[in-house]
């Protein structure tokens, strides 16, 4: 066995751990044997034929790490195990126990890039490689080669960045980035235990998928995401960031962020007492406490009053119950007066919940965040990530397993499948994940029949999930709604005039036409006074910039989308 080959393989494993790569990739590399290292090739022996197939899916990522380690391009050659002797050989690098799922928000090495658009997206590997720190998303359906027609959506906060941010906020020295340390047993993460539940039904932090790293974010929810990070980082600073209010429609990730705060504090600051409850749990606890007080005259809701951070989900269900609303107001008022921390999630903003005016004012003065519906690009990323980290990364069925007897698990979904799925799907993230499972299962059935999953198959599945999958929205409807909203005529909207109000209305109309209508940028331009592709792309990018700089724009776009959908 080549000692240098063993060293570089061990370093590659350490780099995978550093960047939060997929657990199965780390395990398979840890169980592989370093065979030889030449000037430009590392040869490793995989533990099984299945491992060979999985490692080849991740080969570009591994080779990127090898180049980073060796300061020169190194190709990876993966060979099959050599009989029983090979099977019994001790691996060169330490066997790495399972680790948590790959972090959704951890950026890849800087030289990796990816493009996302409805029609011109290049094929993207469906491996579990991390998403790049900057995902370039061209909106041009017919862009000419070399033309700059895209926008950049930056996910810039990695797990290491978050830890450094927390340390700096607390007045400490910036934490150092993780180094590619040796792969000694002392540096290997602990094995993942079966998922357990807290008494409130929320998953325990160490095993939960509800973490900041697993949250997929973009312009639609980045303000809420970063505010939740800030709240968790400063949770032990009394009088700072005392309230966080996240609102938006069901199924857009509010609960994920609330549980991410809870799990982050449970893992990093166990001394902070945290109480999480959804609205139903809160109401059940309140009724139980009322019954107990009648018998023992005990204080009510000590489990809520005695904590440092109170997290309550779906409070619109509490506000609607007259028997509990007064006590809820008293509880919130006590927490805010005592500078204790409160996190709230609801389906609408505080001003629309008929709350006590003092509480409405205080929540509005705190961190108030909208979680909006995901765009096409966001849905594409959610579907792809869920497939890579949950479906494709699931353990392979053994020959004698019940799953194998049934006929196997999900099939292969291509980049073209993800693009079409994003086009025809709705915006509820829970439904998106279930939809992805169904499509993968159907793909597996088709592969066993010797065929492939078709767009018609995807449409048929989508029709069972989403009311909007078959609804066609035309550009004239978009234009009509925008003209009414901004008080401009049709001639002004599509004409050459460029005063501020008309220009803003035109930019937003073009943006929504691209997002909601099945049209190329050239076709959209034709509907707006025969504007060319470059002009249409510029309008789209202007609105994307507005979304990132002003959170009220996202709320305005949501309202406009709803009006357009109702008229279609």
Secondary structure, 3 states (H helix, E strand, C coil): CCHHHHHHHHHHHHHHHHCCCCHHHHHHHHCCEEEEECCCEEEEECCCHHHHHHHHHCHHHHHHHHHHHHCCCCEEEEECCCHHHHHHCCCCCCCCCCCCCCCCCCCCCCCCCCECCCCCCCCCCCCCCCCCCEEEEECCCCCCCCCCCEEEEECCCCHHHHHHHHHHHCCCCCCCCCCCCCCCHHHCCCCCCCCCECCCCCECHHHCCCCCCCCCCCCCCHHHHHHHHHHHHCCCCCCCCCEEEEECCCCCCHHHHHHHHHHHHHHHCCCCCEEEEEHHHHHHHHHHHHHHHHHHCCCCCHHHHCCCEEEEECCHHHHCCHHHHHHHHHHHHHHHHCCCEEEEEECCCHHHCCCCHHHHHHHHHCEEEECCCCCHHHHHHHHHHHHHHHHCCCCCCCCCCHHHHHCCCCCCCCHHHHHHHHHHCCCCHHHHHHHHHHHHHHHHHHHHCCCCCCHHHHHHHHHHHCCCCCCCCCHHHHHHHHHHHHCCCHHHHHCCCCCHHHHHHHHHHHHHHHHHCCCCHHHHHHHCCCCCHHHHHHHHHHHHHHHHHCHHHHHHHHHHHHHHHHHC
